[in-house]
Amino acid sequence: MTLEVSTPALLFPAISLLFLSFTNRFLHLAALIRQLHRDWLEKQDDTLMAQISNLRKRLTLIRWMQFLGAVSLFLCVSSMVAVTAELQQIAVPSFVVALLLMASSLACLMVEVWISGGALRILLKALEDRG
């Protein structure tokens, strides 16, 4: 398999959009955690602790998404440099690993999206218990 410089470059727009999405998710969770912390200091409600636990899992996943995406981007750049230097034996494996890491990052995203529904389930359960 021969790789051209334009092939790894195709991932750059996808990676930048994913990073934007990951960063927005992170910032939203950070604001939510700060609010829940304030609420916990005032009320010390068990429902808040369940939500905080859910957010902790999501935050860990988002950090992994960002890390895997960053390493994927680094390997894309490495692959492009290797193609430019006519080192196909380095370029191809670097690009393949970059694709696998990007897929892993997306898998983390899918798990995080699934877990994000957990916060709503916690609130719904709290409403049902009080009703």
N, C-alpha and C positions, 0 to 999 in steps of 0.2 A: 504494500500500500504506500502510495506517495502522497504526501500532504503538501498543500500550497498554503501560503501565508493567509490567504483569505478565509480558509476553512476555520481555524481557531478564532479568527476575528469575528466570525458570525455569532459567537457566544457573548461578545461584549455588550450589545444592546440588551440581551436577555438578562445578563448578570447585573447590569446597572438598574434595570427595572425591578429585579428581585431585591436588590439591596435597598432600593427606595421603599418597597413594600415591607421588608423586614424591619427597617428603621422606623417606619410609621407604626408598625405593630409594637415595637419596643417602646417607643415614646408614649403610645396610648396606654400600654400596660404600666409603665412607670408612673404616669399620672394617676391611674386607677389604684395602684398600690399605695401611693401617698395618701389618697383620699380614704381608702380602707383603713390605713394606719390611724389617721385622725379619728375616724369613726370608732375604731377599736378602743382607742384611748378614752373616748367618751362613754361608750356603751358596753364594751367587752362582751359582745354577742357571739355565740358559738357559730352562727351563720357566717359572720365575718371571718372567723378563723378558717372555716371550710373554703371560703372564697380565696383567702390569702394562700392557702395550700395549693389550690388550683392554679393560681397565678404564678406561684413559685415553679411549678412544673412547666408552665407555658414559657416563662422567662428563660429557663434552662434550654428549652428547645429552640427558642429564638437565638440565643447565643450560639448554639450549635449550627443553626442555619446560616448565621453570619460567618462563622469560622469556616465552615465547609465551602461556602460561596467564595470567601476570600482566597482560600487555598486553590480553589478551582480557577479563579481569575489569575492567580500567580502562575499556575501551570499552563494556562492558555498563553500567557506572555512568554513563558519559558519555551513553549512549543513554537511560537512564532519566531523567537530568537534562534532556536535550533533549525527551523526551516530556512531562515535567512543565512545561517552559517552552513547550510547544506548537510545537516546532521540528522537525516531522516530516522536513524536508529534511536535518537533521543526525542525527536519531535512527535513521532506517532505515539509512543507509550505515554508521553506527557499529556498529549491531547486526550487519549483514552481515559487516563486517570482523572483528568479535569472533567470529562463527561460523567464519570462515575461519581465524583464528588458533588457535581451539580445535581445529579439524580438523588444523591443522599440528602442534600440540602432540601430538595423538593419533597422528599419523603418526610423529613422533619416538619416541613410546612403542613403537610397533610395531617400528621398526628396533632400538631398544634391547633389546627382548625377544628379537628374532632374534639380535642380537650376543651376548646373555648366554649363549646356548648355546655360543658359541665358547670360553668359559672351560672348559666341560666337555669339549669336543672336544680342547682342549690337554692336559688331564689324561689323557684316554683315549689320546691319541697317545703321551704320555710313558710310560704303562703298557705299551702295545704295543711301543714301542722297547726297553724294558728286558726284556720277556718273551720 
